[in-house]
Amino acid sequence: MKLTNIFPSIKTEKVQVKKTEGSAPSKADDTALPTDRVVLSAGSLDVQKIRDILEQTPEVRADRVAALKEEIAQGKYQVDPHRLADKMMGSLLSETLVE
């Protein structure tokens, strides 16, 4: 299962670059050179953490797939028609609201 475009409502702020006076002297004249520093907003950091987690998450949960295959092979897998209908209606309604 691929998870794409699941964060359309998250807005990130612009990255701010602040120039500060560094303490490292120049080789030529022993004066301090300004250094650049990047400050990310809290929202941007959260999005970055979420992306890192999603990249580490496997697309297929092999353990769950194996368990379901075993249940199907043994004839123990049961589909709850009411639960399935609820999920289908929820999906349909959420698609309708987005458009």
Backbone as JSON Lines, residues from 0, in Angstrom:
{"i":0,"aa":"M","n":[0.85,-1.17,0.0],"ca":[0.0,0.0,0.0],"c":[0.89,1.23,0.0]}
{"i":1,"aa":"K","n":[0.7,2.09,-0.97],"ca":[1.47,3.31,-1.03],"c":[0.68,4.44,-0.4]}
{"i":2,"aa":"L","n":[1.35,5.22,0.39],"ca":[0.73,6.38,1.03],"c":[1.27,7.63,0.34]}
{"i":3,"aa":"T","n":[0.47,8.2,-0.53],"ca":[0.89,9.41,-1.21],"c":[-0.19,10.46,-1.05]}
{"i":4,"aa":"N","n":[0.22,11.69,-1.04],"ca":[-0.68,12.83,-0.92],"c":[-1.59,12.73,0.29]}
{"i":5,"aa":"I","n":[-1.03,12.29,1.41],"ca":[-1.84,12.19,2.62],"c":[-1.71,13.42,3.51]}
{"i":6,"aa":"F","n":[-0.9,14.38,3.11],"ca":[-0.7,15.58,3.9],"c":[-1.05,16.84,3.09]}
{"i":7,"aa":"P","n":[-2.19,16.88,2.39],"ca":[-2.47,18.06,1.59],"c":[-2.78,19.3,2.43]}
{"i":8,"aa":"S","n":[-3.22,19.12,3.67],"ca":[-3.63,20.26,4.47],"c":[-2.5,20.83,5.33]}
{"i":9,"aa":"I","n":[-1.34,20.17,5.33],"ca":[-0.23,20.66,6.14],"c":[0.49,21.75,5.36]}
{"i":10,"aa":"K","n":[0.58,22.91,5.97],"ca":[1.27,24.02,5.33],"c":[2.58,24.25,6.06]}
{"i":11,"aa":"T","n":[3.61,24.43,5.3],"ca":[4.91,24.7,5.9],"c":[5.25,26.17,5.7]}
{"i":12,"aa":"E","n":[6.05,26.67,6.59],"ca":[6.45,28.06,6.52],"c":[7.73,28.18,5.72]}
{"i":13,"aa":"K","n":[8.02,29.38,5.3],"ca":[9.25,29.6,4.55],"c":[10.46,29.38,5.45]}
{"i":14,"aa":"V","n":[11.52,28.92,4.84],"ca":[12.77,28.72,5.56],"c":[13.44,30.06,5.74]}
{"i":15,"aa":"Q","n":[13.88,30.33,6.95],"ca":[14.56,31.59,7.24],"c":[16.06,31.35,7.29]}
{"i":16,"aa":"V","n":[16.8,32.18,6.61],"ca":[18.25,32.1,6.65],"c":[18.74,33.34,7.37]}
{"i":17,"aa":"K","n":[19.44,33.12,8.47],"ca":[19.94,34.24,9.25],"c":[21.45,34.27,9.14]}
{"i":18,"aa":"K","n":[21.99,35.42,8.89],"ca":[23.43,35.57,8.84],"c":[23.92,36.06,10.2]}
{"i":19,"aa":"T","n":[24.89,35.34,10.71],"ca":[25.45,35.7,12.0],"c":[26.94,35.88,11.85]}
{"i":20,"aa":"E","n":[27.5,36.61,12.75],"ca":[28.95,36.81,12.73],"c":[29.61,35.58,13.33]}
{"i":21,"aa":"G","n":[30.44,34.92,12.54],"ca":[31.13,33.74,13.02],"c":[32.39,34.13,13.77]}
{"i":22,"aa":"S","n":[32.93,33.19,14.51],"ca":[34.14,33.48,15.28],"c":[35.38,32.9,14.61]}
{"i":23,"aa":"A","n":[35.19,32.28,13.44],"ca":[36.34,31.71,12.73],"c":[37.08,32.81,11.98]}
{"i":24,"aa":"P","n":[38.34,33.05,12.26],"ca":[39.07,34.1,11.58],"c":[39.42,33.69,10.15]}
{"i":25,"aa":"S","n":[39.5,34.68,9.31],"ca":[39.88,34.46,7.92],"c":[41.37,34.18,7.84]}
{"i":26,"aa":"K","n":[41.77,33.41,6.85],"ca":[43.18,33.1,6.68],"c":[43.95,34.34,6.22]}
{"i":27,"aa":"A","n":[43.28,35.18,5.46],"ca":[43.97,36.31,4.85],"c":[44.21,37.45,5.84]}
{"i":28,"aa":"D","n":[43.15,37.86,6.54],"ca":[43.33,39.06,7.37],"c":[42.83,38.9,8.81]}
{"i":29,"aa":"D","n":[42.59,37.71,9.27],"ca":[42.19,37.42,10.65],"c":[40.91,38.16,11.06]}
{"i":30,"aa":"T","n":[39.98,38.4,10.14],"ca":[38.68,38.99,10.48],"c":[37.62,37.9,10.43]}
{"i":31,"aa":"A","n":[36.56,38.07,11.18],"ca":[35.5,37.08,11.25],"c":[34.64,37.15,9.99]}
{"i":32,"aa":"L","n":[34.33,36.0,9.44],"ca":[33.45,35.92,8.28],"c":[32.03,35.61,8.75]}
{"i":33,"aa":"P","n":[31.02,36.19,8.11],"ca":[29.65,35.86,8.48],"c":[29.36,34.41,8.06]}
{"i":34,"aa":"T","n":[28.59,33.71,8.89],"ca":[28.19,32.35,8.55],"c":[26.68,32.3,8.39]}
{"i":35,"aa":"D","n":[26.21,31.39,7.56],"ca":[24.77,31.25,7.33],"c":[24.22,30.18,8.25]}
{"i":36,"aa":"R","n":[22.98,30.39,8.68],"ca":[22.32,29.44,9.56],"c":[20.89,29.29,9.08]}
{"i":37,"aa":"V","n":[20.39,28.06,9.0],"ca":[19.03,27.8,8.55],"c":[18.18,27.45,9.76]}
{"i":38,"aa":"V","n":[17.02,28.1,9.88],"ca":[16.09,27.84,10.97],"c":[14.79,27.36,10.34]}
{"i":39,"aa":"L","n":[14.38,26.12,10.67],"ca":[13.14,25.56,10.15],"c":[12.02,25.74,11.16]}
{"i":40,"aa":"S","n":[10.82,25.95,10.65],"ca":[9.67,26.1,11.54],"c":[9.33,24.74,12.15]}
{"i":41,"aa":"A","n":[8.55,24.77,13.21],"ca":[8.15,23.53,13.88],"c":[7.32,22.66,12.94]}
{"i":42,"aa":"G","n":[6.47,23.28,12.14],"ca":[5.66,22.52,11.17],"c":[6.51,21.82,10.14]}
{"i":43,"aa":"S","n":[7.54,22.49,9.66],"ca":[8.45,21.88,8.69],"c":[9.21,20.72,9.29]}
{"i":44,"aa":"L","n":[9.61,20.85,10.55],"ca":[10.31,19.75,11.22],"c":[9.39,18.55,11.41]}
{"i":45,"aa":"D","n":[8.12,18.81,11.74],"ca":[7.16,17.72,11.89],"c":[6.95,16.97,10.58]}
{"i":46,"aa":"V","n":[6.81,17.72,9.5],"ca":[6.63,17.1,8.18],"c":[7.85,16.26,7.83]}
{"i":47,"aa":"Q","n":[9.03,16.77,8.13],"ca":[10.25,16.02,7.84],"c":[10.3,14.72,8.65]}
{"i":48,"aa":"K","n":[9.91,14.76,9.92],"ca":[9.89,13.56,10.75],"c":[8.89,12.54,10.2]}
{"i":49,"aa":"I","n":[7.73,13.01,9.79],"ca":[6.7,12.12,9.25],"c":[7.19,11.46,7.97]}
{"i":50,"aa":"R","n":[7.83,12.24,7.11],"ca":[8.38,11.66,5.87],"c":[9.42,10.61,6.18]}
{"i":51,"aa":"D","n":[10.28,10.86,7.15],"ca":[11.3,9.88,7.52],"c":[10.66,8.57,8.01]}
{"i":52,"aa":"I","n":[9.62,8.7,8.82],"ca":[8.92,7.52,9.33],"c":[8.27,6.75,8.18]}
{"i":53,"aa":"L","n":[7.63,7.46,7.25],"ca":[6.97,6.8,6.13],"c":[7.98,6.12,5.21]}
{"i":54,"aa":"E","n":[9.15,6.71,5.04],"ca":[10.18,6.1,4.2],"c":[10.7,4.8,4.82]}
{"i":55,"aa":"Q","n":[10.69,4.72,6.14],"ca":[11.18,3.53,6.83],"c":[10.11,2.45,6.95]}
{"i":56,"aa":"T","n":[8.86,2.8,6.73],"ca":[7.76,1.86,6.86],"c":[7.63,1.06,5.56]}
{"i":57,"aa":"P","n":[7.62,-0.26,5.65],"ca":[7.49,-1.06,4.43],"c":[6.12,-0.87,3.8]}
{"i":58,"aa":"E","n":[6.07,-0.97,2.47],"ca":[4.8,-0.8,1.76],"c":[3.87,-1.98,2.02]}
{"i":59,"aa":"V","n":[4.44,-3.16,2.21],"ca":[3.65,-4.36,2.43],"c":[4.03,-4.96,3.78]}
{"i":60,"aa":"R","n":[3.03,-5.2,4.6],"ca":[3.28,-5.85,5.89],"c":[3.24,-7.35,5.67]}
{"i":61,"aa":"A","n":[4.41,-7.92,5.44],"ca":[4.53,-9.34,5.07],"c":[3.92,-10.25,6.13]}
{"i":62,"aa":"D","n":[4.06,-9.91,7.41],"ca":[3.5,-10.75,8.46],"c":[1.98,-10.79,8.39]}
{"i":63,"aa":"R","n":[1.38,-9.64,8.12],"ca":[-0.09,-9.57,8.02],"c":[-0.59,-10.31,6.78]}
{"i":64,"aa":"V","n":[0.13,-10.17,5.67],"ca":[-0.25,-10.85,4.44],"c":[-0.18,-12.37,4.63]}
{"i":65,"aa":"A","n":[0.88,-12.84,5.28],"ca":[1.03,-14.28,5.52],"c":[-0.1,-14.79,6.41]}
{"i":66,"aa":"A","n":[-0.44,-14.04,7.45],"ca":[-1.52,-14.46,8.36],"c":[-2.86,-14.54,7.62]}
{"i":67,"aa":"L","n":[-3.13,-13.55,6.76],"ca":[-4.38,-13.56,6.01],"c":[-4.41,-14.72,5.01]}
{"i":68,"aa":"K","n":[-3.29,-14.99,4.35],"ca":[-3.24,-16.12,3.41],"c":[-3.52,-17.43,4.14]}
{"i":69,"aa":"E","n":[-2.97,-17.55,5.34],"ca":[-3.19,-18.76,6.14],"c":[-4.66,-18.91,6.51]}
{"i":70,"aa":"E","n":[-5.3,-17.82,6.93],"ca":[-6.72,-17.85,7.28],"c":[-7.57,-18.24,6.07]}
{"i":71,"aa":"I","n":[-7.23,-17.67,4.9],"ca":[-7.99,-17.97,3.69],"c":[-7.82,-19.44,3.32]}
{"i":72,"aa":"A","n":[-6.58,-19.94,3.39],"ca":[-6.3,-21.33,3.04],"c":[-7.04,-22.3,3.96]}
{"i":73,"aa":"Q","n":[-7.2,-21.94,5.23],"ca":[-7.88,-22.8,6.19],"c":[-9.39,-22.61,6.19]}
{"i":74,"aa":"G","n":[-9.86,-21.62,5.42],"ca":[-11.29,-21.35,5.36],"c":[-11.81,-20.62,6.58]}
{"i":75,"aa":"K","n":[-10.94,-19.99,7.34],"ca":[-11.33,-19.28,8.57],"c":[-11.58,-17.79,8.34]}
{"i":76,"aa":"Y","n":[-11.19,-17.27,7.19],"ca":[-11.32,-15.84,6.94],"c":[-12.78,-15.51,6.66]}
{"i":77,"aa":"Q","n":[-13.34,-14.61,7.43],"ca":[-14.74,-14.2,7.29],"c":[-14.81,-12.71,6.97]}
{"i":78,"aa":"V","n":[-15.65,-12.38,6.03],"ca":[-15.87,-10.98,5.68],"c":[-17.16,-10.53,6.34]}
{"i":79,"aa":"D","n":[-17.07,-9.45,7.12],"ca":[-18.26,-8.89,7.76],"c":[-18.89,-7.92,6.76]}
{"i":80,"aa":"P","n":[-20.04,-8.27,6.2],"ca":[-20.64,-7.43,5.15],"c":[-21.02,-6.04,5.66]}
{"i":81,"aa":"H","n":[-21.42,-5.94,6.91],"ca":[-21.8,-4.63,7.45],"c":[-20.58,-3.72,7.59]}
{"i":82,"aa":"R","n":[-19.5,-4.29,8.08],"ca":[-18.25,-3.52,8.23],"c":[-17.72,-3.09,6.86]}
{"i":83,"aa":"L","n":[-17.78,-3.99,5.88],"ca":[-17.34,-3.68,4.53],"c":[-18.19,-2.54,3.93]}
{"i":84,"aa":"A","n":[-19.5,-2.63,4.12],"ca":[-20.39,-1.58,3.6],"c":[-20.11,-0.24,4.26]}
{"i":85,"aa":"D","n":[-19.85,-0.26,5.57],"ca":[-19.53,0.98,6.28],"c":[-18.25,1.61,5.73]}
{"i":86,"aa":"K","n":[-17.23,0.79,5.5],"ca":[-15.97,1.31,4.97],"c":[-16.17,1.86,3.57]}
{"i":87,"aa":"M","n":[-16.96,1.17,2.74],"ca":[-17.2,1.64,1.37],"c":[-17.95,2.97,1.39]}
{"i":88,"aa":"M","n":[-18.93,3.09,2.25],"ca":[-19.7,4.35,2.32],"c":[-18.83,5.48,2.86]}
{"i":89,"aa":"G","n":[-18.01,5.18,3.86],"ca":[-17.11,6.2,4.39],"c":[-16.13,6.69,3.34]}
{"i":90,"aa":"S","n":[-15.61,5.77,2.56],"ca":[-14.67,6.13,1.49],"c":[-15.38,6.97,0.44]}
{"i":91,"aa":"L","n":[-16.58,6.56,0.06],"ca":[-17.34,7.3,-0.94],"c":[-17.67,8.7,-0.45]}
{"i":92,"aa":"L","n":[-18.08,8.83,0.8],"ca":[-18.42,10.15,1.35],"c":[-17.18,11.04,1.46]}
{"i":93,"aa":"S","n":[-16.06,10.48,1.85],"ca":[-14.85,11.3,1.97],"c":[-14.38,11.78,0.6]}
{"i":94,"aa":"E","n":[-14.51,10.97,-0.43],"ca":[-14.16,11.39,-1.79],"c":[-15.09,12.49,-2.27]}
{"i":95,"aa":"T","n":[-16.37,12.39,-1.93],"ca":[-17.34,13.39,-2.34],"c":[-17.08,14.72,-1.65]}
{"i":96,"aa":"L","n":[-16.68,14.7,-0.38],"ca":[-16.42,15.93,0.36],"c":[-15.18,16.64,-0.13]}
{"i":97,"aa":"V","n":[-14.18,15.89,-0.59],"ca":[-12.93,16.48,-1.04],"c":[-13.12,17.21,-2.35]}
{"i":98,"aa":"E","n":[-13.94,16.68,-3.22],"ca":[-14.14,17.3,-4.54],"c":[-14.95,18.51,-4.48]}
